[in-house]
Amino acid sequence: MEATDVLICGCGPTGAMLSAYLGQQSVKNIVLEKELEITQDPRGIALDEDGIRFLQGLGLYDKIFTQIGQKMGYFNFISGANNLHRTPFLRFNYASVEGGTSHPGFICHKQPVLERCIRDVISQQPSSEIRSGSIVTSISEDEEYVYATYTDTQGEERKIRARFFVGADGKTGFTRKHYLEPRGITMEKDKKFKYEEAWVALNWKVTPPTPKTHPDFPLWKLGYTPDQVYDAFFPPQFTFICNPERPAVCGRFGLRRDQLWRFEFVVKKDEDGYEMAKYENVQKVVFPYLTHPKEKYGLGQDLIFPESCIEVIRSRPFTFSARSCNKWALGRVILCGDAAHVFPPFGGQGIASGFRDAISLSWRLRSLAATIINGNFCNERSPLKILFRDWCLWVLQLVPAWRKWLEMGQRREGLTRYEWSEGMPFLAGKGGGVVFPQIFCRGVGSGEVGRAVFTDDVVFEKGKKGLFQLVVLLGDSTELASAAQGLSGLSNISELRIDEATYLIEATPAGRPSKDLEIKNAYRIIHTDEKDPNLWQGLPDPTGYDGKRMRREVKGRYVIVRPDRFIFAVCGSVGELRDALKALDRMFKGV
């Protein structure tokens, strides 16, 4: 019987991400995907900065803003209806890079392109393989293996065994519905987020009118170009329409040249979701937002965006709720992504949460072989509460510091942090369980040339053998030689190599190390006051960047970082580091 280490059911974003990271760690894996080709209907459209960071970890950063999507900028919350240009009562600024990852808060992406880019990574990995057109029909397991039967593209039945089976086949997939649910694993409602209603989600492809295609369109006489018409009717900001009669959300996604637009609206209690998804009913809900009053342009009648410029790609009802399985694993079968949990759309956490599952699961498998606030704003229906909300938020924004605090949105809560409980893979009381900040750096000595690089790219540099990585944080370059000498008495363990340690030096341009200082894996932290014009070439706009954040938030010199970018432990001395390494070694040996 054919065998592999990890068998993955489903090659959507989560399954593909898991396969790519397993392949990066040389773990043999096979993905069984029932579809022959990537689904071209974009479903998820938002990806947060953690998701961007995980794409970066696959070497895809240069494709994020050239092929996959664009940063989302502001999230606008507006009251009322039928006017996308209404002054927002609240804005979240996700264009900046101040969230701790050095990435914008969100991108709006085109999911088929996102999936293609990840699959391209998989195709270059000897340890990973995708088998399209493969339909899983049965799963069984014993103490050592899990066995799967599937039909291939020729309709032939095939069998395969693996050490672990991962169900990444969505909320209606085979793994949970047909194998785990009969064994007691069920999808349960989230006790904190009680919202559950039907919405209609539609995707439009917009082709702006031109003087040639629509010669009588009145804005040509006012000097508008086709691009300006597109911007006037489809604003670049993502908008949460807090209309108590019918809450809605809309915005562009993909690259600007894709000209894709998403509109989602709630289905009322006395309405049928499938009926509301029909074009004649969508017209009644959406086109009032695409109708501008005649006074805006000095015209004789209201101006409606031409229907002939719109192609409907998707229009479907969905039930938006927060649910999670009572257990995510049973025996050698594990769930991740939408198979394990589903989220409402308000925080853009669908694909991102699947990515987190995938990268967290990938290193664990190798060793074995976020939304509520946006939804509450959007769905408030009490007129008194709406008045009080809008007034309070307007007053708060009169104070610049408070406005800044509001605009940070969910990022003001800081980087994700776990509370420790028995069995969690980080050290209690040693600064573990929190996301390791990412900043920019440059090599020291003769390596200090060219553009800045992300610290993840040097900490987890391709070719390093350790699963976990050691980062040494230094005040200035005079500490570098002694720090390297201090590590010389430590021994490698199975999943961390001391000789792969990365040294990050807190230094300003005036305190550069000398040119003859050459220590492997040593880098100088970059700050925004540096004048080199080549420094930020090809990188995000550094608005909000804080090069001091890592040293401010990480209280110690030695940092052990997990592959999922969470901290295992922070140590202040070589002695503490030695103890942490022993604890890490025991964790992997199961002692």
Order of alpha helices (4+ residues) and beta strands (2+ residues): beta-alpha-beta-beta-alpha-beta-beta-beta-beta-alpha-beta-beta-beta-beta-beta-beta-alpha-beta-beta-beta-alpha-alpha-beta-alpha-beta-beta-beta-beta-beta-beta-alpha-alpha-alpha-alpha-beta-beta-alpha-beta-alpha-beta-beta-alpha-beta-beta-alpha
